[in-house]
Amino acid sequence: MGGVPSTPSFSGGSRPKDSAEYLIGAFIGEKSFPLASDYWQKLLELPLNLHWSSDRVHQACLLFAQNNCYTRHLAKILIHLSWCLQECVTTSDASSSAYVKALNAVYVSSVFLKHLIENSKTDNFEDLYMSLNESEENPSNVPKEQSIEHLVVNSVLNFLGRVDVSSDTYLLHYELLNFMLVALSTQLLSGPSLGADDIHPFFDAAMAQPNSLVNLAIHKLLLNYIARPRFPLKASSYYIFSEGYQPGVLQRVGSVAANLVLLPLNFFASSSNEASRSPLADNSLNILLILVHYRKCLGMDHLKDKIDYSSPDSLPKEESFFENHYCKALENAQDIEFDRVDVEGNAPSGPVVRLPFASLFDTLGMCLADETSVLLLYSLIHGNSDFLEYVLVRTDLDTLLMPLLETLYNAPRRTSNQIYMVLIILLILSQDSSFNASIHKLVLHSVPWYEERVLHQTSLGSLMVIILTRTVKYNLSKLRDVYLHTNCLATLANMAPHVHRLSGYASQRLVSLFDMLARKYNKLAEMKNDKMHVTNGESKEGDTLQEDMAAELHIYTDFLRIVLEILNAILTYSLPRNPEVVYAIMHRQEVFQPFKSHPRFNELLDNIFMVLDFFNSRMDAQKMDGEWSVEKVLQVIIVNCRSWRVDGLKMFTQLRFTYEQESHPEDFFIPYVWQLVLSRSGLNFSPSSINLFPVDLPLQDNVEEEAEKPQKGDMKGNGLKIEVPV
């Protein structure tokens, strides 16, 4: 066998044996070069600036896949990549040959590793051949018990965590993040629920890293997200580009032929990109979300040796999952500016990730138009109690809430999952009474993105009411998703007892919400009665249709009751501070009349009509010259609020809705994270190879089809639920 493959298009021919053409041809060819061969030094030190067509690159990938089972060149270049990275960590000279070799190694390995993963024929990825041939001795600095994937993941995370991002190291940092995306993309070939026997080589290696390295990696990934380093256009050298900044062969392999995650240079240089855009920050967040949301079921077989069957308390009550240390590192992260005193003995053992929460808060506020940032915010406030507490004590909550509310305002142009995540974030925040009180104290001078009317000097709380009721209206006409309705109403119910000086427009929207749901309820009731007369129970199909309508009618009955509970809570706990709410109820009091005798609503409506009777009588007692104006009516309400006594109202238990993650959140989060990664990172994966989620049907269409008929219970397939009080 020769030194290069016999295929003519990759033949070295008369080219010198140290040319890039020859060296790449040798890498994909039939001859196996030992780890100690000087071939590897030549390959990794030579500037790779060839220009191959996309067809030729594809042929190279096919030839490499054919020969790698014998040559084991993927395993060998990954070992060399690890050695180069270890050298980079120990040297302070970013212009050293170790950096050049590491860049070339990560380019070459990423391109061909992606092809092998994408076309893998086995569930355990044996065709990656991540080991050396038995005839080749294991290097002394590669322990036999340590897999090659563990070695390379350890080296990559160690470099990312320990080496600062600078103009000289930016490209290597960025390409290592690209490499991790490729390495972890094995998950795209399987479902989200992984069993103990499912193998993902690089994931398993990442999860087996020591906690100290995990903390280091999470810390640096978040710092990259916060710092948002830009591409160094004025850097002193570009190892991977030829003269004139034209991409070399490996750049072409990545961005054109193999659909790798490498972005063209003009992406970095484009002045049209938004100010906050940073490819390095984006990829850091992608990797963080992939690692944090990874979940694997251990099963009973892995636990049987650890269970004391003589003690009932030790018996597992449900499936057990391994502990994701990346998730724990994010959940236990603490503010670098604040040393928390653990008075309850709940502090995590060992070192924790320490972050500048103030900078993280500000960065999130700047980037929440992006779905990945919304998911990061959810991960933080749901899992990290310290960060949630930090958010709740900030006086500038509009920094986070305004972009979230703008996302809801633009719901038709956002994905359903993004809307759900925003609503869950608002629900989690609304569980805190101090949050509900403070949002009404923060006054917004203007809301430039709200187009229906000018909102001037509106409180943040009033804006939340306006946007949440608007979201219900949009959902009622478009998506008809019961989960979305429930989430909006749950947040409004949590806010209700703390409402303070709700604006006139927000008060009108709240009463209009009841009217909208009432009209939907009445329409359903009429349809149900009509169907009963037509079918008379003569067919099974008719019975099923009636059952469906009865279930839907029951759902809207619940919704109407929640809205009445919201209005009751405002009137019961803060009527004197909300004259506009009283005015809105008086102005539309006819919408409540048809439900006065409804058995589910009569007690709640008794309270509302008691308030109406009180203020109507005060209005009648006024001697008015001329017609009533809005201002005059409001003035009478404000004056008589002082003499209002809540004693006559029936007191109801306050509604309190809480959010709780489902027992299998991976069913929602793992596909969702990868959908975001594929749409934002430039990693284009063959649709025919993706089994993690359906790629033929758009996600939005699926959601709309599922939502056509509201059903009581959890949102389908999202792994999320709301605990509703009884």
Residue pairs with C-beta under 8 A, 6 or more apart in sequence:
1 30
1 31
2 29
2 30
2 31
3 12
3 17
3 26
3 29
3 31
4 10
4 11
4 12
4 22
4 25
4 26
4 29
4 31
5 11
5 25
5 28
5 29
5 30
5 63
5 67
6 30
7 59
7 63
9 56
9 59
10 24
10 25
10 28
10 29
10 59
10 60
10 63
11 25
12 19
12 21
12 22
12 25
12 26
15 21
15 22
16 22
17 23
18 42
18 46
19 46
20 46
20 47
20 48
20 49
20 50
20 249
21 50
23 39
23 42
23 43
23 46
24 43
24 48
24 50
24 60
24 108
24 249
26 33
26 39
26 43
27 43
27 64
27 73
27 77
27 108
28 60
28 61
28 63
28 64
28 67
28 73
28 112
29 63
29 67
29 71
30 67
30 70
30 71
31 71
32 70
32 71
32 72
32 73
32 133
33 39
33 40
33 71
33 73
33 76
34 136
35 76
35 79
35 80
35 132
35 136
35 139
40 76
40 77
40 80
41 101
43 104
43 108
44 80
44 84
44 100
44 101
44 104
44 105
45 97
45 100
45 101
45 104
46 104
47 239
47 240
47 242
47 248
48 104
48 107
48 108
48 240
48 248
48 249
48 250
49 241
49 242
49 246
49 248
49 249
50 248
50 249
51 246
51 248
51 249
51 252
52 60
52 249
52 252
52 253
52 257
53 257
54 252
54 256
54 257
55 257
56 257
57 111
57 249
57 252
57 253
57 256
57 257
57 258
58 257
58 258
60 253
61 111
61 112
61 115
61 258
62 115
64 73
64 74
64 112
64 115
65 112
65 115
65 116
65 119
65 127
67 73
68 74
68 112
68 116
68 129
69 127
69 129
70 133
72 129
72 131
72 132
72 133
72 136
74 109
74 112
74 113
74 116
74 128
74 129
74 130
75 129
75 130
75 131
75 132
75 148
76 132
77 105
77 108
77 109
78 105
78 109
78 130
78 148
78 149
78 151
78 152
79 139
79 142
79 148
79 151
79 152
80 101
80 105
81 102
81 105
81 106
81 109
81 152
81 155
82 151
82 152
82 154
82 155
83 141
83 155
84 98
84 99
84 101
84 102
84 105
85 102
85 155
85 156
85 158
85 159
85 176
86 155
86 158
87 96
87 98
88 94
88 96
88 98
88 99
88 102
88 159
88 163
88 172
89 158
89 159
89 162
89 163
91 98
94 166
94 168
94 169
95 168
95 236
95 237
99 168
99 169
99 172
99 239
100 239
102 172
103 171
103 172
103 175
103 239
103 240
104 239
104 240
104 250
106 172
106 175
106 176
106 178
106 179
107 175
107 240
107 250
107 251
107 253
107 254
107 262
108 250
109 179
110 175
110 178
110 179
110 182
110 254
110 260
110 261
110 262
111 250
111 253
111 254
111 258
111 260
113 128
113 179
113 182
113 183
114 182
114 185
114 258
114 259
114 260
115 258
116 127
116 128
117 125
117 128
117 182
117 185
117 186
117 189
118 185
118 685
118 686
118 689
119 689
120 127
120 128
120 186
120 189
121 127
123 190
123 198
123 199
124 199
125 186
125 199
125 200
125 201
128 201
130 147
130 148
130 149
130 201
131 147
131 148
132 138
132 148
138 144
142 148
142 151
147 201
147 205
149 183
149 201
149 202
149 204
149 205
150 205
150 208
150 209
152 183
152 205
153 180
153 183
153 202
153 205
153 206
153 209
154 205
154 209
154 213
156 176
156 179
156 180
157 206
157 209
157 213
157 214
157 216
157 217
158 213
158 216
159 172
159 176
160 173
160 176
160 177
160 217
160 220
160 221
161 213
161 216
161 217
161 219
161 220
162 216
163 169
163 173
165 173
165 224
165 227
165 229
165 280
166 232
167 232
167 234
167 235
167 236
168 232
168 235
168 236
168 237
170 229
170 231
170 232
170 235
170 280
171 238
171 239
171 240
173 224
173 280
174 279
174 280
174 283
175 262
177 280
177 283
177 284
177 286
177 287
178 254
178 260
178 261
178 262
178 283
178 681
178 683
180 202
180 287
181 261
181 283
181 286
181 287
181 290
181 677
181 681
181 683
182 260
182 261
182 683
183 202
184 200
184 202
184 203
184 206
184 287
184 290
184 291
185 683
185 685
186 200
186 201
186 202
186 203
187 200
187 203
187 290
187 294
187 670
187 674
187 692
188 674
188 685
188 689
188 690
188 691
188 692
189 689
189 690
189 691
189 692
190 198
190 200
190 691
190 692
191 691
191 692
192 295
192 666
192 667
192 668
192 669
192 670
192 671
192 692
193 297
193 664
193 666
193 667
194 200
194 295
194 296
194 297
194 666
195 296
195 297
195 299
196 296
196 297
196 298
196 299
196 301
196 302
198 296
203 294
206 291
206 326
207 294
207 296
207 322
207 324
207 325
207 326
209 217
209 325
211 325
211 329
211 350
212 351
214 325
214 326
214 329
215 329
215 351
215 352
215 353
217 291
217 326
218 288
218 291
218 292
218 326
218 329
218 330
218 333
218 353
219 353
219 354
219 355
220 284
221 284
221 285
221 287
221 288
222 284
222 288
222 333
222 353
222 355
222 360
223 355
224 280
224 281
224 284
225 281
225 284
225 285
225 288
225 360
225 363
225 376
226 281
226 355
226 356
226 359
226 360
226 363
227 281
228 276
228 278
228 280
228 281
228 363
229 278
229 280
229 281
230 268
230 278
231 268
231 269
231 279
231 280
233 268
233 269
238 245
240 248
240 250
240 251
241 247
241 248
241 251
241 265
242 248
245 265
247 255
247 264
247 265
251 262
251 264
253 260
254 260
254 261
254 262
255 262
255 263
255 264
255 682
259 683
259 684
259 685
260 682
260 683
261 283
261 681
261 682
261 683
262 682
263 279
263 682
267 273
267 279
268 279
276 366
276 367
282 372
282 680
282 681
283 681
285 372
285 373
285 376
286 372
286 676
286 677
286 680
286 681
288 326
288 330
288 376
289 372
289 375
289 376
289 379
289 673
289 676
289 677
290 673
290 674
290 677
291 324
291 326
292 324
292 326
292 327
292 330
292 379
293 327
293 379
293 665
293 666
293 669
293 670
293 673
294 324
294 326
294 327
294 666
294 670
295 321
295 324
295 665
295 666
295 670
296 321
296 322
297 319
297 320
297 321
298 319
298 320
298 321
298 322
299 319
299 320
300 316
300 320
302 320
303 316
303 320
307 314
307 315
307 316
308 314
309 315
318 663
319 663
327 383
328 348
329 352
329 353
330 353
330 379
330 380
330 383
330 384
331 383
331 384
332 348
332 352
332 353
332 384
333 352
333 353
333 354
333 355
333 384
333 386
333 387
334 340
334 352
334 353
334 354
334 355
334 386
335 354
335 355
335 356
335 357
335 358
335 386
335 387
335 390
336 354
336 355
336 356
336 357
337 356
337 357
337 358
338 357
340 347
340 386
357 386
357 387
357 390
360 380
360 387
361 390
361 391
361 394
361 399
361 400
362 399
364 373
364 376
364 377
364 400
365 399
365 400
365 402
365 403
367 373
368 374
368 377
368 400
368 403
368 404
368 407
369 403
369 406
369 407
370 680
371 415
371 417
371 418
371 421
371 676
372 676
372 680
374 404
374 407
374 418
374 421
374 422
374 425
375 421
375 672
375 673
375 676
377 400
377 425
378 421
378 424
378 425
380 387
380 388
381 387
381 388
381 391
381 425
381 428
381 429
382 388
382 424
382 428
382 659
382 661
388 428
391 397
391 400
391 429
392 429
392 432
392 434
392 435
393 434
395 438
395 442
396 442
397 435
397 438
397 439
397 442
397 460
398 442
398 444
398 460
401 426
401 439
401 460
401 464
402 444
402 447
404 422
404 425
404 426
405 463
405 464
405 467
406 449
407 414
407 418
407 419
407 422
408 419
408 422
408 423
408 467
408 468
408 470
408 471
409 449
409 450
409 467
409 470
410 449
411 419
411 471
411 474
412 474
412 478
415 699
415 700
416 479
416 481
416 699
416 700
416 703
417 672
417 699
417 718
419 471
419 484
420 483
420 484
420 487
420 715
420 718
420 720
423 471
423 484
423 487
423 488
423 491
424 487
424 659
424 720
426 464
426 468
426 491
427 487
427 490
427 491
427 494
427 657
427 659
427 722
428 659
429 435
430 436
430 490
430 491
430 494
430 495
430 657
431 494
431 656
431 657
431 658
431 659
433 498
436 461
436 494
436 495
436 497
436 498
437 498
437 500
439 459
439 460
439 461
439 464
439 495
440 459
440 460
440 461
440 462
440 498
440 499
440 500
440 501
440 502
441 459
441 500
442 459
442 460
442 461
443 457
443 458
443 459
443 460
444 455
444 457
444 458
444 459
444 460
444 463
445 456
445 457
446 454
446 455
446 456
447 455
447 458
447 463
450 463
450 466
453 505
455 463
455 466
455 505
458 466
458 503
458 505
458 506
459 500
459 501
459 502
459 503
461 495
461 499
461 500
461 502
462 502
462 503
462 505
462 506
463 506
464 491
464 495
465 492
465 495
465 499
465 502
465 506
465 509
465 510
466 503
466 505
466 506
466 509
468 488
468 491
468 492
469 488
469 492
469 509
469 510
469 512
469 513
470 509
471 484
471 488
472 484
472 485
472 488
472 489
472 513
472 516
472 517
473 513
473 516
475 481
475 484
475 485
475 488
476 485
476 516
476 517
476 520
478 704
479 703
479 704
479 707
480 707
480 708
480 709
480 710
481 703
481 706
481 707
481 710
481 715
482 555
482 707
482 710
482 711
482 712
482 713
483 714
483 715
483 718
485 559
485 710
486 722
486 724
487 722
489 559
489 562
489 563
489 566
490 562
490 657
490 722
490 724
491 657
492 510
492 566
493 562
493 565
493 566
493 569
493 655
493 656
493 657
494 655
494 656
494 657
496 565
496 566
496 567
496 569
496 570
496 573
496 655
497 569
497 570
497 572
497 573
497 574
497 654
498 573
498 574
499 569
499 570
499 574
499 577
499 578
499 581
500 574
500 577
500 578
501 577
501 578
501 580
502 510
502 570
502 578
502 580
502 581
503 580
504 580
504 583
504 584
506 580
507 578
507 580
507 581
507 583
507 584
508 584
508 587
508 588
510 563
510 566
510 567
510 581
510 584
511 567
511 584
511 585
511 587
511 588
511 591
512 588
513 563
514 560
514 563
514 564
514 567
514 591
514 592
515 588
515 591
517 556
517 559
517 560
517 563
518 560
518 591
518 594
518 595
520 556
521 553
521 556
521 557
521 560
522 594
524 549
524 552
524 553
524 556
525 553
527 549
528 546
528 549
528 550
528 553
531 542
531 545
531 546
531 549
532 546
534 542
535 542
535 543
535 545
535 546
536 542
537 543
537 546
548 709
551 711
551 712
552 709
552 710
554 712
555 710
555 711
555 712
557 600
560 595
560 600
560 601
561 600
561 601
561 604
562 655
564 601
564 604
564 605
564 608
565 604
565 652
565 655
566 655
567 581
567 585
567 608
568 604
568 607
568 608
568 649
568 652
569 652
569 654
569 655
570 578
570 581
571 581
571 582
571 607
571 608
571 611
571 649
572 607
572 646
572 649
572 651
572 652
575 581
575 582
575 611
575 641
575 644
575 646
576 641
576 642
576 644
579 634
579 637
579 638
579 641
580 634
582 611
582 615
582 637
582 641
583 630
583 633
583 634
583 637
585 592
585 608
585 611
585 612
586 612
586 615
586 616
586 633
586 637
589 612
592 605
592 608
592 609
595 601
595 605
596 602
596 605
596 609
598 605
603 650
603 652
604 652
606 650
607 649
607 650
610 648
610 649
611 649
614 640
614 644
615 636
615 637
615 640
618 636
618 640
619 628
619 633
619 636
622 636
624 632
653 725
655 725
656 725
657 722
657 723
657 724
657 725
658 722
658 723
659 720
659 721
659 722
659 723
660 721
660 722
660 723
661 719
661 720
661 721
662 668
662 714
662 718
662 719
662 720
662 721
664 719
665 719
665 720
666 719
667 717
667 718
667 719
668 717
668 718
668 719
668 720
669 719
670 692
671 692
671 693
674 692
674 693
675 693
675 699
677 683
678 684
678 685
687 695
687 696
693 699
694 702
706 716
706 717
714 720
714 721
715 721
